[in-house]
């Protein structure tokens, strides 16, 4: 009886050790780059410009933008989804709601619907060189991006992050068309910077725009 008890205890110990080893070796698929918690927010400094030289039109604007997760729900496909309120800071230092976006996440992708444009922001697992089309779910032209600098430290906007990943367009600009797209995501925070430039250079001048965003504050309220 004593030998049977010792054998049973040994088998139990081996089983527990195997479970712990399996948990320890579970791969990190990068889901932490797309955290979603009701009440979490990120404040960005936004700088934007546009130009239409043939029409002699150009301009720029700078402002603070706040994105806050305000609700969790299930989308029509039964996936977890979140409603995001986007605010701008007015001259009286009041946050005024500008628009409402939504986002969703599953084991293979993270998506954000931006002004009715559904875009695939991340593709899982997060691995160096992994590619996808962020416009695969909308009618816009294909925009292939790839993961770069996976797990790298990064600083910007007065903030520092130990672990980030860069999502960058793969098609280089040419003498006529420029389409530069970059988003950097920080583990446990979300998107912390964005640069998007589309420019068409012709004989009679340039036409296009540029958007630059960087996180300056984040938290939960």
N, C-alpha and C positions, 0 to 999 in steps of 0.2 A: 504493500500500500504506500509505504514511504517513497519507494522508487517511482511509483506512478505519479505521486504528487510532485516529486522533483522534476520528472519529465514534463508534466503539464506546465509547471512554472517556467521551465526552460523554453518550451515552445511559445508560451505567452510572451516571454521577454523578447524572443527572437522576432515575433510578429510585431510587437510594439516598436522594436528597433527598425524593422523594415518599413513601417508606416512613417516613422520620423525621417528616415533616409529619403523616402519617396517625396515627402513634403519639402525637404530641404533641396531636392534636386528639381523641383517643379520649375519649369522655365518661366522667365519674365517675358510676357508677350507685349508689354508696353502700355497696358490699359491705364496706368497711372498718369500718362501724359494727357488724358482727357477726363479729368475729374469733374463730377457734377454733383453739387450739394446745394440744396435749397438754402438761400441766404448768402451764398458765396458771391463775390464780386471782384472785378478787375477794373481799375481806372487806367485809361490810356491817354497819352499825349498824341494828338492826331495833327498831322501836317499834310495838306493836300494842295495840289496845283493842277491847272489845266491850261492848254494853249491851243489856239487855232490861228496860226500865223497867216494863212490865206485870207481869213475873215478879220484879221487884226483884233482878235479876242484873246485875252489871257487873264488869269486871276489866281489867287491863292487864299487859303483859309487855314487857321490854326485854332484848335479848341480841345477841351477835355471831354472824353467820352467814358461813360461808365456802363459796363455790362453786368447785369445781376441775374442770377438764377432765382426765379420766383415761384416755380411750381414744378412738381413731378407728376407725370401721368402716363398712361399707356396709349401708344399710337394705334391706328387702325390695324396694324400688323401684330399687335400685342407686345411690341417692344417698349422698353422704358424710354420715356422722352421727357424733355425739360423745356419749359417756357422761359425765355430770356428777355427781360426788359432792358432797353438801351436808352440811356439818358445823356443829355448834353448839359454842360454847366452854363447857365445864363449869366449876363453881366452882374446880376445881383447875388451870384454864388449859390443859386438854387438849381438842383437837378431837375430837369424838365424831360419827361419821357418823349422820345422821338419815334421809336418804332419797336416792334415786338418780333423777335426771331424764335425759332425752335431748334432743338438739337436732339439727336438720338444716338444710341450706341448699341452695338452687339459684339459678338466675339470676333467678327472679321473687319468691321469698319466703324468709324465715327463720322457722323454727318451733321451739318448745320444747314438749315434753310434760311438763307439770307435774302430778305425782300423777295420771297417767292422763288428764289433760285436755290435748289437743293444741291449742295456740294459735299463731296466726300473729302473730309479734312484729313483723316488718318486712315491707314490701312494696317491691320494687325496680321501677324506680329510685326512690331517695329524692328526693322533690321536694315543695316547699311545697304543702300542701293536699291531697296525695294521700290517698285514703280507702280503708278496707277494714274488714271485720268480723273481729276477732281470734278470734271463736268460730266461724268458718265451718266448722271441722273437728270440732266437738264438739256436744254436745246442749244446751249452755247458751244462754241468751237472747242475741240479737244484741247486740254491743257495738261500735258503729262508732267508729273512731278516725281521726285524721288527723295528718300531719306538720306540725309547727310549728317555727319558729325554726331552720330548717335551716342548719347550718354555724356556729352561734353559739358564742361562748365561754361557759363556765359554771364556777362554783365551788360546791363543797359538800362537807361532811365533811372539811374541811381540805385538799382537793385542788382543783386547777384544770385545766381542759381547754380546749385551743384551739378544738376543733371538735366540736360536739355537735348532736343533733337531739332534739326533744321529740315523743313520741307521746302524743296527748291525745284523750280521749273528746269526741265532737262534740255529744252531747245534753245540754243544760243541765239542772240540777236544777229541780224545781218545789216547791210547798209541801208535798208529801207524800213524793216519792221523790227521793233523792240517789244518784247513781252517778257519782262522780268517779274517773277513771282517768288516770294519767300515768306514763309511763316515759321517762327520758332516757338516750340512748345516746351514748357518746363514741367517736369514730373511733379505732380501734386498741386500744380497751379493752373495750368492751361496755356492758352496762347499768350506769349509775352512780347512778341514783336511781329510786325508785318510790313512788307515792302512790296508794292505792286505798281509796275510802270508799264503802260502801253503807249507806244509812240509810233507814228507813221511819218517818215521823212521823205518828202517829195521835193522836186525842183523849186516849187513855189513856197516851200516852208514846211514846218512841222505841225502835226496835229496829234494831240493825245493828252494824257493825264498821268499823275503820279500820286500814290497814297503811301504815307509813312506813319506807322503806329508803333508806340513802345509803351509797355506797362510801367506806371510810376507808383502804383499802390495796389494792394490786393488784400483780401481778408474775408470775414464773414460777419454779417449783421442781421 
